[in-house]
């Protein structure tokens, strides 16, 4: 059995062991004694790119812009409802994870948070 000294959720020291669960009376968090130490938790990172509604996007999808987007360094804008066909997903370190061509504007990168799958 692993000795617990504080709740992993709220860090309270007022915890108790009941059967096979540790219980924190302050935040009502329950955990087993077999869970990993809080310092060595493994975070699961979702590597899939999702649109504003949570739908998974893939290369070749069509999306619709849900917010008017001003293009930095230009006077043109991408209007709400603009349909973008044949997107390409890229590893955007700055958050721009969709590469596409918009008619009248040209090649542009978009953030997946501002589009929805069409």
N, C-alpha and C positions, 0 to 999 in steps of 0.2 A: 504494500500500500504506500502511495506517495503522500508524504506529509505536506499538507497545504497550510499556508499561513495567511493568505488573503484571497478574496474573491477576484477571479480574473476579469470580471465585468466592471465592478465599481471600486475595486481595491480595498474593500472593507475588511477589517480583521475579525469581525464578528461572524464567523462561519462555523458550521457544525456538520458532523458526519452522521448520516442516517441511512443505515443499510449499505447500499453500494453507491450512494450519491452524496456529494458535498452540497450544502444548501446555504445560501446567503439570505438571511431574513430581511436585510435592508433593500435589496433590489430583486429578490425572488429568483435569482439565477441559480440553476442547478447544473452540476457537471459531475462526471465520473472521476474516480481516482486514476483511471487509466489514460485520461487525456494528456496530451503533450504539455510540457511546461509552457507558460505564457510567453516566455522569452524566445522559444524556439518554434513558434507557430508557423506553419507553412500556409502562405496565402495562395489561393487559387486565382489566377489572373485569366479573365475571359479575353482571348485573343481575337474573337470574332468581332467584326465591325457591324454595329447595329444602327438603324435609323432612329429618328426621334420617337417612334412608337415601340421600339424594341425588336423590330423584325431584322433578321440577319440579312446582310447585303452580300452579294457575290459579284464577281466580274461579269459585265454584260447586262446587268440589271438596268431598269429605267427607274428614275426617281423624280419626284416633284419637289421644288423648293417651297418651304413653308413660311419663310420670312424674307422680307426685302433685304438683300445683301448689297452693301456698298462695296465697290471694288477699290481697294487701297491704291492710291496713286492715279486714279482715273475719275472721271465724272460720271461714268456709266454705272448702272445698278442692275442686279439680277432681280427681276420682279417676282412677287409671290405667284405661285402657280406655274412657273416656268418648268416645262418637262425636259429632263435631261436623259438622253438615251445612251446606252452602251457605256456605262461608267467603268472605270478601272480603279481597283482598290490599291492604294499605295501605303507604305509605311511612313506616315506623316509625323515627324517628330514634333511639329508645331501644332498638331491637332487637325491639320488638313489631310484627311485620309481618303478622299475621293478625287481622282483625276478625271477630267472630262472636257468635252468641247461643247460650248454653248453657242448656238447660232446667233450671229450679230456681235458676239463678244470675243469668241475664240477659246483657246485652251485656258483652263482655269482649274484650281484646286478648291474643293469645298470641304467643309466639316460635316460629318455625318449627322450631327445634332440638328442641322438646319434643313434636312431633307426627309422625305418619307418615301417608302417604296411604292411605285406606281403599279 
